[in-house]
Amino acid sequence: MRFLFLKIPERNKKFELFSSPQNVLSAYPPLGLEYVAASLENHGNNVEIIDLDAENISRQNLKNCLMKSDAVGIGVYINNYTIAADVANKIKEIDPDIPLIIGGPHCTFLKSNVFAHIPNADISIESEGENVILDLICYFKGEKNLSDINGINYKENNQIKSGKPLQVINDLDSLPFPARHLTEKYDYGTFDWGLRPKKKFTTMISSRGCPYKCRFCARFGNIKGWSFRRRSTGNIIKEIQEISEKYKSIMIVDDNFLADKKATHTIMDKLIELDLNLELYILGARVDTAESNLYKKMKKAGVKYVGFGIESGNQDVLNYYNKKITIPQVRNAVSLAREMDFITQGFFIFGASMETKTHIYNTIKLAISLPFDIVVFQPLAYEIGSDIWQEAVNDKKISRDDISVLTDSRRGLGNFTPAELDSFIKKGYRDFYLNSRYILRLLHRSIIYRNTNHLKTIFRLALSPQKNKLI
């Protein structure tokens, strides 16, 4: 069979499918689609991926692609489902009969209700799709009924029906490596917060799930059998070696790559031995995993960047979030990363239920006191599937139809309105990026690395943060 996969823009922004491209930003490749595409290709199917975040497509070009496809697949996230619905509408306007399959977190959390948001979809896949898509091929060939397929919801005779319960993939080594050749035409790795990896850039994961349970996280913990699953170190190294044949930089986008420190030591030891001359970027790292010996190995293995989910500069807020970290651990991890000369990024959240101005100012002070290169301040969101979302639903502060709600004192969620939090966020950016110690650090790095891209970007963000998204 012939499949067309479309990556929908993931950021909250105005998007029109057939408009002329303006300031096209392409950061991450569609890793989930690449995984499903690899599964299809391994069974003799043809797949094309079009990244709508990286290229414009005309109506005629989309029509041409649909004419040579037997089915279309798109990934749907909490923050892009309205864009996905618009793209689905355009697809069905051109070809009303082509099967339209959707997948991604939005489909997992909403289950059969996802069709209310994307009514033109025909089949929705919950959670992991690598095996489900092969069962759907059997259905298209008349060899299987939709009711017998695990992990799907579908429309039949104007009714929404469900297949059998989803099955979690426990053996991640059984999956083929992502079909990156389908997106080689795109130039990924352009981040609007100043990070500039070597080109060519790609992403990978070494695990699925997370062993931690932060209360704000919209995770899949309500799925039976869902757990933290890690690939074998041998399988991970094999993929990195394959990637190194064409790519210069890899961002590891696990929820927490360092969760298993023993495995991470083994991976770093092997990468040092192989000497692949790759840049490694670790997007998610917990501060309680920091240790000198491991960080030294990471440095020697080619790690250039580490992102830390700090969230708050207040221990009571960290406890409320169930982060299971301490402020001293935060200081130790960021200082150790600076000793290794890693580019460091800290992620912070404003708006927990008990937070006052003092709490928020403490968080800003902590960020300023640490040697970060980049920071992100963002308002707390009650996202479907998270513990705080469920509590707010139970307390009747939000409804089950609310997918993502910003903390808002007018709804009994926290002590500030979104507008007040926005003013705190602007203050945080200006206080951090216009701090004299930060500016001196940045100038020093720019001179050493002979690269002013980061410097230009940071000053743009500092002077007008309200116009720029840092995530």
C-alpha positions as CSV (number, residue, x, y, z in Angstrom):
1,M,0.0,0.0,0.0
2,R,1.0,3.7,-0.4
3,F,0.8,6.0,2.6
4,L,1.1,9.8,2.8
5,F,2.0,11.1,6.3
6,L,1.7,14.8,7.1
7,K,3.5,16.4,10.0
8,I,1.2,19.1,11.4
9,P,2.9,22.2,13.0
10,E,3.2,21.6,16.7
11,R,3.4,25.2,17.9
12,N,0.4,27.4,18.7
13,K,0.5,29.7,15.8
14,K,-1.7,31.0,13.0
15,F,-1.5,28.4,10.2
16,E,-3.0,28.2,6.8
17,L,-2.3,25.2,4.7
18,F,-2.1,26.7,1.3
19,S,-0.6,30.1,2.2
20,S,2.9,31.3,1.2
21,P,5.5,30.4,3.8
22,Q,6.8,33.1,6.1
23,N,9.6,32.7,8.6
24,V,9.5,28.9,8.3
25,L,11.0,27.4,11.4
26,S,12.0,23.7,11.4
27,A,13.3,22.4,14.7
28,Y,12.4,18.7,15.2
29,P,11.8,16.0,12.6
30,P,8.5,14.0,13.0
31,L,10.0,11.1,14.9
32,G,6.7,9.3,15.6
33,L,5.8,9.3,11.9
34,E,9.3,8.1,11.0
35,Y,8.8,5.1,13.4
36,V,5.5,4.2,11.9
37,A,6.8,4.7,8.4
38,A,9.7,2.3,9.1
39,S,7.2,-0.4,10.3
40,L,5.3,0.0,7.0
41,E,8.4,0.0,4.8
42,N,9.7,-3.1,6.6
43,H,6.5,-4.9,5.3
44,G,6.8,-3.8,1.7
45,N,4.7,-0.6,1.8
46,N,5.6,2.8,0.3
47,V,5.5,5.9,2.5
48,E,5.9,9.6,1.8
49,I,6.3,12.2,4.6
50,I,5.5,15.9,4.1
51,D,6.5,18.2,7.0
52,L,4.1,21.1,6.9
53,D,6.2,22.8,9.5
54,A,9.1,22.9,7.1
55,E,7.6,23.4,3.7
56,N,4.6,25.0,2.1
57,I,2.4,22.9,-0.1
58,S,-0.1,24.0,-2.8
59,R,-3.6,22.6,-3.1
60,Q,-2.6,21.0,-6.4
61,N,0.5,19.4,-4.9
62,L,-1.5,18.0,-2.1
63,K,-4.0,16.7,-4.6
64,N,-1.3,15.0,-6.6
65,C,0.1,13.4,-3.4
66,L,-3.4,12.1,-2.5
67,M,-4.0,10.7,-5.9
68,K,-1.0,8.4,-5.6
69,S,-1.8,7.4,-2.0
70,D,-4.1,4.7,-0.6
71,A,-4.3,6.3,2.9
72,V,-3.3,9.4,4.8
73,G,-1.9,9.6,8.4
74,I,-1.4,12.7,10.6
75,G,-0.2,13.1,14.2
76,V,-2.2,15.1,16.6
77,Y,-1.0,16.9,19.8
78,I,-2.8,18.8,22.5
79,N,-1.6,22.1,21.1
80,N,-2.2,21.5,17.4
81,Y,-5.5,19.7,17.1
82,T,-7.3,22.7,15.6
83,I,-4.6,22.9,12.9
84,A,-4.9,19.1,12.4
85,A,-8.7,19.5,12.0
86,D,-8.2,22.1,9.3
87,V,-5.7,20.0,7.4
88,A,-8.1,17.0,7.7
89,N,-10.9,19.2,6.2
90,K,-8.7,20.1,3.3
91,I,-7.8,16.5,2.6
92,K,-11.4,15.4,2.6
93,E,-12.4,18.3,0.3
94,I,-9.9,17.0,-2.2
95,D,-10.6,13.3,-1.8
96,P,-13.6,12.5,0.4
97,D,-13.0,8.7,0.1
98,I,-9.4,8.4,1.1
99,P,-9.0,6.8,4.5
100,L,-7.7,9.3,7.1
101,I,-5.9,7.9,10.1
102,I,-4.9,10.0,13.1
103,G,-2.6,9.2,16.0
104,G,-0.6,10.9,18.7
105,P,-1.2,12.1,22.3
106,H,-4.5,13.8,21.6
107,C,-5.9,10.6,20.3
108,T,-4.7,8.7,23.3
109,F,-6.1,11.1,25.9
110,L,-9.5,11.7,24.2
111,K,-9.9,8.2,22.8
112,S,-13.3,8.0,20.9
113,N,-14.0,11.7,21.8
114,V,-11.2,12.8,19.5
115,F,-13.7,12.7,16.5
116,A,-15.5,15.7,18.0
117,H,-12.3,17.7,17.4
118,I,-11.4,16.1,14.1
119,P,-14.7,14.9,12.5
120,N,-13.1,14.1,9.1
121,A,-10.9,11.4,10.6
122,D,-11.9,7.8,9.9
123,I,-9.7,5.9,12.3
124,S,-7.8,7.0,15.5
125,I,-4.9,5.1,16.9
126,E,-4.3,5.3,20.7
127,S,-0.7,5.4,21.9
128,E,1.9,3.4,19.9
129,G,1.1,2.8,16.2
130,E,3.9,0.7,14.8
131,N,2.0,-2.6,15.1
132,V,-1.5,-1.2,14.8
133,I,-0.8,0.3,11.4
134,L,0.1,-3.2,10.1
135,D,-3.2,-4.6,11.4
136,L,-4.9,-1.7,9.5
137,I,-3.3,-2.9,6.3
138,C,-5.0,-6.2,6.9
139,Y,-8.3,-4.4,7.3
140,F,-7.8,-2.4,4.1
141,K,-7.1,-5.7,2.3
142,G,-10.3,-7.2,3.7
143,E,-8.4,-9.7,5.9
144,K,-9.4,-8.2,9.3
145,N,-12.2,-6.4,11.0
146,L,-11.7,-3.1,12.6
147,S,-13.4,-4.4,15.8
148,D,-10.6,-7.0,16.1
149,I,-7.8,-4.5,16.0
150,N,-6.1,-3.4,19.2
151,G,-5.9,0.3,20.2
152,I,-8.1,2.0,17.7
153,N,-11.4,4.0,17.6
154,Y,-13.2,4.3,14.3
155,K,-16.4,5.5,12.6
156,E,-18.8,3.0,11.1
157,N,-22.3,3.9,9.8
158,N,-22.1,7.3,11.5
159,Q,-21.3,5.7,14.8
160,I,-18.1,5.8,16.9
161,K,-16.8,2.4,17.8
162,S,-13.8,0.9,19.4
163,G,-11.5,-2.0,18.7
164,K,-9.9,-4.2,21.3
165,P,-7.8,-2.7,24.1
166,L,-4.5,-1.3,23.1
167,Q,-1.3,-3.3,23.6
168,V,1.8,-1.6,24.9
169,I,5.0,-2.5,23.0
170,N,7.4,-3.8,25.8
171,D,10.2,-4.9,23.6
172,L,11.4,-1.6,22.0
173,D,14.4,-3.4,20.4
174,S,11.9,-5.2,18.2
175,L,11.0,-1.9,16.4
176,P,12.9,-0.8,13.3
177,F,14.9,2.4,13.5
178,P,13.0,5.5,12.3
179,A,12.8,6.0,8.5
180,R,14.9,9.2,8.5
181,H,15.5,8.9,4.8
182,L,12.0,10.1,4.3
183,T,12.7,13.5,5.9
184,E,16.3,14.0,4.7
185,K,15.2,16.8,2.4
186,Y,14.5,19.0,5.4
187,D,17.0,21.0,7.3
188,Y,16.1,20.5,10.9
189,G,17.8,21.9,14.0
190,T,16.8,25.6,13.8
191,F,15.7,26.6,17.2
192,D,14.1,30.0,18.0
193,W,15.9,30.2,21.4
194,G,19.4,30.4,20.0
195,L,20.7,26.8,20.0
196,R,22.6,26.1,16.8
197,P,23.6,22.4,16.4
198,K,25.8,21.3,13.6
199,K,23.9,20.4,10.5
200,K,22.7,17.7,9.6
201,F,20.5,17.4,12.7
202,T,18.1,14.6,13.8
203,T,16.5,13.2,17.0
204,M,16.2,9.9,18.7
205,I,14.8,8.2,21.8
206,S,16.4,5.6,24.0
207,S,13.2,4.9,26.0
208,R,9.5,5.4,26.3
209,G,7.6,6.5,29.3
210,C,9.0,8.0,32.5
211,P,9.6,6.5,35.9
212,Y,8.6,9.7,37.6
213,K,5.2,11.1,38.3
214,C,5.2,14.9,38.2
215,R,1.7,16.1,38.9
216,F,1.5,18.5,36.0
217,C,2.6,16.0,33.4
218,A,0.1,14.8,30.9
219,R,1.4,11.3,30.8
220,F,0.0,7.9,29.7
221,G,-0.1,6.6,33.3
222,N,-3.7,5.7,33.0
223,I,-3.0,3.2,30.2
224,K,-3.0,-0.4,31.4
225,G,0.5,-1.8,31.0
226,W,2.2,1.5,30.3
227,S,5.5,1.9,32.1
228,F,9.0,3.2,31.7
229,R,10.7,1.0,29.0
230,R,14.3,1.3,27.9
231,R,15.9,-0.1,24.8
232,S,19.0,-2.2,25.3
233,T,22.3,-0.3,25.2
234,G,23.4,-2.3,22.2
235,N,20.4,-1.4,20.2
236,I,20.8,2.3,21.1
237,I,24.5,2.3,20.1
238,K,23.6,0.6,16.8
239,E,21.2,3.3,15.9
240,I,23.7,6.1,16.8
241,Q,26.2,4.4,14.6
242,E,23.7,4.4,11.7
243,I,22.8,8.0,12.3
244,S,26.5,9.0,12.3
245,E,26.8,8.0,8.7
246,K,24.7,11.0,7.6
247,Y,24.2,13.3,10.6
248,K,26.4,15.5,12.6
249,S,24.1,16.3,15.6
250,I,21.6,14.2,17.6
251,M,19.1,15.5,20.2
252,I,18.0,12.7,22.5
253,V,14.4,13.6,23.3
254,D,13.5,11.1,26.0
255,D,11.5,12.3,29.0
256,N,14.6,11.5,31.0
257,F,17.6,10.1,29.2
258,L,19.6,9.8,32.4
259,A,16.9,7.9,34.4
260,D,19.1,4.7,34.2
261,K,22.5,6.0,35.1
262,K,24.1,2.6,34.7
263,A,22.9,2.3,31.2
264,T,24.0,5.8,30.4
265,H,27.5,5.1,31.7
266,T,27.7,2.1,29.3
267,I,26.4,4.2,26.4
268,M,28.9,7.0,27.0
269,D,31.8,4.5,27.4
270,K,31.0,2.9,24.0
271,L,30.6,6.3,22.3
272,I,34.0,7.4,23.6
273,E,35.4,4.2,22.2
274,L,33.8,4.6,18.8
275,D,34.8,8.3,18.5
276,L,32.0,9.1,16.0
277,N,32.6,12.9,16.1
278,L,28.9,13.6,16.8
279,E,27.3,16.4,18.8
280,L,24.9,15.1,21.4
281,Y,22.0,17.2,22.9
282,I,20.1,15.8,25.9
283,L,16.8,17.6,26.0
284,G,15.5,16.0,29.3
285,A,17.7,15.5,32.4
286,R,16.8,15.5,36.1
287,V,19.1,17.3,38.5
288,D,19.2,14.4,40.9
289,T,21.1,12.3,38.3
290,A,24.1,14.6,38.1
291,E,27.4,13.2,39.1
292,S,30.9,14.2,38.2
293,N,32.1,11.0,36.6
294,L,29.1,10.6,34.4
295,Y,29.2,14.2,33.2
296,K,32.9,13.9,32.4
297,K,32.1,10.9,30.2
298,M,29.2,12.8,28.6
299,K,31.6,15.6,27.8
300,K,34.2,13.2,26.3
301,A,31.5,11.4,24.3
302,G,30.4,14.6,22.6
303,V,27.5,16.0,24.7
304,K,27.1,19.8,24.0
305,Y,23.8,20.6,25.6
306,V,21.7,19.5,28.6
307,G,18.2,20.7,29.4
308,F,17.0,20.6,33.0
309,G,13.3,20.7,34.2
310,I,13.7,22.8,37.3
311,E,10.2,24.2,37.5
312,S,10.5,26.2,40.7
313,G,13.0,27.9,43.1
314,N,10.8,26.9,46.0
315,Q,11.0,23.6,47.8
316,D,7.3,23.6,48.8
317,V,6.3,24.1,45.1
318,L,8.6,21.3,44.0
319,N,7.0,19.1,46.6
320,Y,3.6,20.1,45.4
321,Y,4.6,19.1,41.9
322,N,6.0,15.8,43.2
323,K,9.3,16.5,41.5
324,K,11.3,14.7,44.2
325,I,14.3,17.0,43.8
326,T,15.8,19.7,46.1
327,I,17.2,23.2,45.5
328,P,20.7,22.1,46.5
329,Q,20.5,19.3,43.8
330,V,19.5,22.0,41.3
331,R,22.5,24.1,42.1
332,N,24.8,21.2,42.0
333,A,23.6,19.8,38.6
334,V,23.7,23.2,36.8
335,S,27.1,24.1,38.3
336,L,28.6,20.7,37.3
337,A,27.2,21.1,33.8
338,R,28.9,24.5,33.6
339,E,32.2,22.9,34.7
340,M,31.8,20.6,31.7
341,D,31.1,23.6,29.5
342,F,27.8,22.2,28.4
343,I,25.2,24.6,27.0
344,T,22.6,24.6,29.7
345,Q,18.9,25.4,29.6
346,G,16.5,25.6,32.5
347,F,12.7,25.2,32.3
348,F,10.5,26.9,34.9
349,I,6.8,27.0,35.6
350,F,4.8,29.8,37.2
351,G,1.3,29.4,38.7
352,A,1.1,26.5,41.2
353,S,-2.0,26.6,43.4
354,M,-0.1,28.0,46.4
355,E,2.3,30.3,44.6
356,T,2.5,33.9,45.7
357,K,4.6,36.8,44.2
358,T,7.4,35.8,46.7
359,H,7.4,32.3,45.2
360,I,7.7,33.6,41.7
361,Y,10.4,36.1,42.6
362,N,12.3,33.3,44.3
363,T,12.2,31.3,41.1
364,I,13.5,34.2,39.0
365,K,16.3,34.8,41.6
366,L,17.3,31.1,41.4
367,A,17.4,31.2,37.6
368,I,19.6,34.4,37.7
369,S,21.9,32.9,40.3
370,L,22.7,29.8,38.2
371,P,25.0,29.8,35.1
372,F,22.3,28.9,32.5
373,D,22.7,29.8,28.9
374,I,19.0,29.7,28.1
375,V,15.9,29.8,30.3
376,V,12.2,29.2,29.7
377,F,9.5,30.6,31.9
378,Q,6.0,29.4,31.2
379,P,2.6,29.4,32.9
380,L,1.3,26.2,34.5
381,A,-1.2,24.4,32.3
382,Y,-3.8,21.9,33.5
383,E,-3.4,19.4,30.7
384,I,-5.7,16.4,30.2
385,G,-4.3,13.2,31.8
386,S,-2.3,15.0,34.5
387,D,-2.9,14.7,38.2
388,I,-3.7,18.4,38.7
389,W,-6.1,18.3,35.7
390,Q,-8.0,15.3,37.3
391,E,-8.1,17.1,40.7
392,A,-9.5,20.3,39.0
393,V,-12.1,18.2,37.3
394,N,-13.1,16.5,40.5
395,D,-13.3,19.9,42.2
396,K,-15.5,21.1,39.3
397,K,-13.1,23.9,38.5
398,I,-12.7,22.6,34.9
399,S,-14.7,20.1,32.9
400,R,-13.7,16.9,31.3
401,D,-14.0,18.7,27.9
402,D,-11.2,21.1,28.9
403,I,-8.1,19.8,27.2
404,S,-5.5,22.3,28.4
405,V,-6.4,25.2,30.8
406,L,-3.9,27.8,32.0
407,T,-3.9,28.5,35.7
408,D,-6.3,31.3,36.4
409,S,-7.4,32.7,39.7
410,R,-10.8,33.6,38.2
411,R,-11.5,29.8,38.0
412,G,-10.1,28.9,41.3
413,L,-6.8,27.7,39.7
414,G,-3.9,29.4,41.5
415,N,-3.6,33.0,42.7
416,F,-3.1,34.9,39.4
417,T,-4.8,35.6,36.1
418,P,-3.1,34.6,32.8
419,A,-2.4,38.3,32.2
420,E,-0.7,38.6,35.6
421,L,1.4,35.5,35.0
422,D,2.4,36.9,31.6
423,S,3.8,40.0,33.3
424,F,5.8,37.8,35.7
425,I,7.1,35.9,32.7
426,K,8.2,39.1,30.9
427,K,9.9,40.2,34.1
428,G,11.7,36.9,34.4
429,Y,13.1,37.1,30.9
430,R,14.3,40.7,31.3
431,D,15.8,40.1,34.7
432,F,17.6,37.0,33.5
433,Y,18.8,38.1,30.1
434,L,19.7,41.6,31.0
435,N,21.6,40.7,34.1
436,S,25.2,41.8,33.9
437,R,26.7,38.4,34.9
438,Y,24.7,36.7,32.2
439,I,25.8,39.2,29.6
440,L,29.4,38.7,30.5
441,R,29.1,34.9,30.3
442,L,27.4,35.2,27.0
443,L,30.0,37.6,25.5
444,H,32.8,35.2,26.8
445,R,31.1,32.2,25.1
446,S,30.5,34.1,21.8
447,I,34.2,35.1,21.6
448,I,35.5,31.6,22.5
449,Y,33.2,29.9,19.9
450,R,33.3,32.7,17.4
451,N,29.5,32.5,17.0
452,T,27.2,35.4,17.7
453,N,23.9,33.7,16.7
454,H,23.1,32.9,20.3
455,L,23.9,36.4,21.4
456,K,21.6,38.0,18.8
457,T,18.8,35.7,19.6
458,I,19.0,36.1,23.3
459,F,19.0,39.9,23.1
460,R,15.9,39.7,20.8
461,L,14.2,37.6,23.3
462,A,15.2,39.7,26.3
463,L,14.0,42.9,24.7
464,S,10.6,41.6,23.4
465,P,9.8,38.3,25.1
466,Q,6.1,38.7,24.6
467,K,6.6,38.3,20.9
468,N,8.7,35.2,21.0
469,K,7.9,31.6,22.0
470,L,10.8,29.8,23.7
471,I,9.4,26.3,23.5
